[in-house]
Structures are given as C-alpha cells and as structure tokens.
C-alpha cells in the first residue's frame, strides 16, 4: 500500500457508468472523467515553520470531490489511485 507524506491524500477514483439520454452506454474514451473518489490514506499533515503539524481535514473512508485535473495518477496492484494535496480537495460528500 502507499503511505502519503505531509498533507498528501490518496484517493481511489469512483467510476460512474455514463449513458446518453437514449440509453447508450459510452465508451471510456467518450466518458467525462469523474472527479469523485474515496480517501484510502491520509498523510500526517503539513509541517509548519515552528515544527508543529497542521492536521488534515479529511479521513480515511470519506467520499470527496477534487479538482478535475489535480494530482498524480498511480497504478498499484491493478488499482488506480490519485495522490493529491489537501488543497486540491473541494468538498466532502455526506
């Protein structure tokens, strides 16, 4: 498993099946990229100048929305993850 450093967060992308209004299922190349996912790992937080850590606002298991083209995509054990900074997360889905 991957262990994020600092204020980095690892997200497993949530893929949605997309269909047209008439019910045709779109291929992967025609789909709009999803920007939702589930947090699978969280770093310890950003280190401030005085040496203390600023904790991250999300937790493992949270479903989040992140910026469309943020982060770095990584493939491990047949799974695709995105590593991004806490600043790239826009909202937690409740």
C-alpha positions as CSV (number, residue, x, y, z in Angstrom):
1,X,0.0,0.0,0.0
2,X,1.1,3.6,-0.5
3,X,1.7,5.8,2.5
4,X,1.3,9.6,1.8
5,X,3.7,12.2,3.2
6,X,2.9,15.6,4.6
7,X,-0.6,16.9,3.6
8,X,-0.9,14.4,0.7
9,X,-4.0,12.3,0.3
10,X,-4.5,9.1,-1.7
11,X,-7.9,8.7,-3.4
12,X,-9.4,5.7,-5.2
13,X,-11.4,7.1,-8.1
14,X,-15.1,6.4,-8.3
15,X,-16.1,5.5,-11.8
16,X,-19.6,6.1,-12.9
17,X,-21.2,4.3,-15.9
18,X,-22.3,7.1,-18.2
19,X,-25.2,6.8,-20.7
20,X,-26.8,9.1,-23.2
21,X,-30.4,10.3,-22.8
22,X,-31.4,7.5,-25.2
23,X,-29.7,4.8,-23.0
24,X,-26.5,4.2,-25.0
25,X,-23.5,3.3,-22.7
26,X,-20.5,5.5,-23.5
27,X,-17.0,4.0,-24.1
28,X,-14.1,5.0,-21.9
29,X,-12.7,7.4,-24.4
30,X,-16.1,9.3,-24.7
31,X,-16.7,9.5,-21.0
32,X,-16.2,12.6,-18.9
33,X,-13.6,12.0,-16.3
34,X,-15.0,11.7,-12.8
35,X,-13.7,13.9,-10.1
36,X,-15.1,12.0,-7.1
37,X,-13.4,9.3,-5.1
38,X,-12.9,7.7,-1.7
39,X,-10.0,8.5,0.6
40,X,-7.9,5.4,1.2
41,X,-4.9,7.0,3.0
42,X,-4.0,10.4,4.6
43,X,-0.6,11.8,5.4
44,X,0.3,13.2,8.9
45,X,-0.3,16.8,7.9
46,X,1.6,19.8,6.7
47,X,4.6,20.8,8.9
48,X,4.6,24.4,9.9
49,X,7.6,26.6,10.3
50,X,7.6,26.2,14.1
51,X,7.8,22.4,13.7
52,X,4.2,21.6,14.6
53,X,1.9,19.7,12.2
54,X,-1.4,21.0,10.8
55,X,-3.8,18.1,10.7
56,X,-5.7,17.2,7.5
57,X,-9.4,17.8,7.4
58,X,-10.4,14.6,5.7
59,X,-10.2,11.0,7.0
60,X,-9.9,7.5,5.5
61,X,-13.3,6.5,4.1
62,X,-14.5,10.0,3.3
63,X,-16.0,10.4,-0.2
64,X,-14.7,13.6,-1.7
65,X,-14.8,15.9,-4.8
66,X,-11.4,17.1,-6.0
67,X,-10.3,19.4,-8.8
68,X,-10.7,17.9,-12.2
69,X,-7.0,17.7,-13.3
70,X,-5.4,17.7,-9.9
71,X,-2.9,15.1,-8.5
72,X,-0.8,12.3,-9.9
73,X,-2.3,9.1,-11.1
74,X,-0.6,5.9,-9.8
75,X,-1.3,2.3,-10.6
76,X,-0.6,-0.4,-7.9
77,X,-1.9,-3.9,-7.8
78,X,-4.4,-3.5,-10.6
79,X,-5.9,-0.4,-8.8
80,X,-5.6,3.2,-9.9
81,X,-5.1,5.8,-7.2
82,X,-4.7,9.6,-7.3
83,X,-2.2,11.3,-5.0
84,X,-3.0,14.9,-4.3
85,X,-2.6,17.7,-1.9
86,X,-5.3,18.6,0.7
87,X,-5.7,21.9,-1.2
88,X,-6.9,20.1,-4.2
89,X,-10.0,18.7,-2.4
90,X,-13.0,20.8,-2.9
91,X,-15.7,19.1,-0.7
92,X,-16.6,16.0,1.4
93,X,-19.7,14.2,0.1
94,X,-22.1,13.5,3.0
